[in-house]
C-alpha cells in the first residue's frame, strides 16, 4: 500500500470529525467528533512511523492516546458541571457562564 | 493484493461508521458507532504492523472511552427511553468547511512525493518500551505529571459543591440557582 492511501483515509476521518464539531450543538456530540479527529491524527502517526521503518511513530501515538484520554476526562467533567448549572448541555452555543 | 482488500474493508468500515457518528439522530447510537470506528482503527493499526498500539486502542478506547461516554450520556439525560436527541445545526456551512479541509489535505498529500512501499521491519514491542523509557523518558515523566493534573482538575470541576463545605468565594460560585442544591444531594 502506498503511504498516500493511509494519509487520505486519515484526512477523510479528520474532515468527518470536523463536520461533526461544526454541526453538533450538544457538548457530548462535539466531544465524540473531537475523538474522531484525534483518532485520525493517531492513524497518521502510525502510518508515518511504519513507512519510516522505526518505532518513533508508535511512541508518539502512545503519548497522544494518553493525552486524548485525559481530554475526554476533563471534557466529561465539564459536561457534568454544565448539566448541573444549566440542567442541559444540548445548546453549548448559548453557554455564557464564563463571560466576565 | 490481499493487503489492498484488507485496506479497502478497513477504510470502508472507518468512513461509514465515522459518518454515522456525526449524522446519527440518537446520541447513544453516535457513541456506539464511535466504538465501531475505534475498533476499525485498531484493525488499521494491525495492518500497519503495530500490534501493541492496536491492543492499547482496544483496551483504552473501545473499552474505556466508550464506557466513559455512555456514563456521561446516561448521567446527564433524564429521559425514560433511549431516544436521546443529538441535534445538528449549520449543516450546510459545516459541510463546506469539512469538504474544503479534505480538499486541502488531499491536495497536499497528492503533491508530496511519498514512499510507495513500506520497508520491512521487525515488530518488536520490547524495543518500543526501550524507546519510551530511554530517549523519551522526559516526555514520559511530563505525561505522568499531566495525568495527575487532569485527575485533580476533573475532580475539582465535577465535584458537587455543598453549601456546608463551600471552598469557593461567593462571587465565583456557578450554581447560583438554589434549586440545584436540593434533591439528590446526600
Interface residues (C-beta under 8 A of the other chain):
Chain A: X1 X2 X3 X4 X5 X6 X7 X8 X9 X11 X12 X13 X14 X15 X16 X17 X18 X19 X20 X22 X23 X24 X25 X26 X28 X29 X31 X32 X33 X35 X36 X39 X42 X43 X46 X47 X49 X50 X51 X53 X54 X55 X56 X57 X58 X59 X61 X62 X63 X65 X66 X67 X68 X69 X70 X72 X73 X74 X76 X77 X78 X79 X80 X81 X83 X84 X85 X87 X89 X90 X97
Chain B: X3 X4 X7 X11 X14 X15 X18 X19 X21 X22 X27 X30 X31 X34 X37 X38 X41 X44 X45 X47 X48 X49 X50 X52 X53 X56 X57 X60 X61 X64 X65 X68 X69 X71 X72 X73 X75 X76 X85 X86 X87 X88 X89 X90 X91 X93 X94 X95 X97 X98 X99 X101 X102 X105 X106 X109 X110 X114 X115 X116 X117 X118 X119 X121 X124 X127 X128 X131 X132 X136 X139 X140 X143 X146 X147 X150 X151 X153 X154 X155 X157 X158 X160 X174 X175 X177 X180
